[in-house]
Amino acid sequence: MKTKTGYLKLVSMQKRGKTILKDSYAEGAFKITRPVYLTESGEAYFYVMNPGGGYLDGDSYQLELILEERAEVFVTTQSSTKIYKTRACPASQEMVIDLAAGSVFEYLPDPVIAYQHARFKQRTLIRMEPDASLIIADIFTPGWAPDGRFFPYDWLQSKMEVYMDGRLVLFDHVKLEPDRGINSMGFMEGYSHFGTMAVIHEQLDRDFLEELVQWMEPLPDVRIGVSLLSVPGFSLRMLANSTQAIENVLFGCHEVIRKKLFQKEPVFLRKY
C-alpha cells in the first residue's frame, strides 16, 4: 500500500460542556493545531496545516475526523490548498467524517487553487446520526499568472457522499475541465470560480431556507443555486469571477446559520 503524503486522524469528545481532543495522530505533510476556543460555547477550533506548501504529482492525503456524542468541532485550514502541475499522476485527498448523536461539525477550508496543468480529485465520506449537524463548504479557483491571466488547470473532481443512519441522503459530484468548455452556457455560464456548501440540521426547514435566499438575492457578482435535501438541509452552489465574491456568500450564510439554527455568535477565523 502506498504511503500517504499526509495523514491526519482526530477524535473529539465532549467533557463537562466543552469539546476536547480525545486522540489525534498526524504524519507526513499534515499537521494540526491544538484546540482553540474562540467563543463561550465550548466548541473546539482546529487548523489543518500543510508545511509542504502545495500538492504535487501523485501526492495523496487522508483525513479521518471522528466526533463522539455532543462534540462540537470547527475545522479550517491555515491557508489555501495549492495544486501544482500534476500531469503524471493527479493529486488526491480523501476525508472521512463520523458524526455521533448530537454532534456538530463545521468545515470551512480556504480555497483550492489549481495552477497550470493541475489535476486533483477529492472524495468526502460523511456518516452521521439523524440529530447530528453539518456545515461543509469548498471553493475551487484557477491559479493566476504574473500578468493577471488565469492558468488553465487540466481538471478538478470532487465527490461527496453523506449517509444518515446508513442511508444515502446526499451525493454531490463536481468535475471541472476548462478544456471542455467550462465557461459555456449551461455549465459555468462564463464564470471562473466555483463554490459549494451543504448544511444539515434537524431544525432547518423551507421557511428558514426562503429567509436565507432572500438575504442572498441582492449579493452582487455571483450566481447562486439552492436545493432542499430529502432530510432537513440544503445544498448551495455559487459561480463568480473572484474568490472574494464566493467567500462573501459563504461567510454570510455561515453567520446566519450559526445565529438562527445554532444560537451561536459569529466567529472570525484569524490566520496570521
Order of alpha helices (4+ residues) and beta strands (2+ residues): beta-beta-beta-beta-beta-beta-beta-beta-beta-beta-beta-beta-beta-beta-beta-alpha-beta-beta-alpha
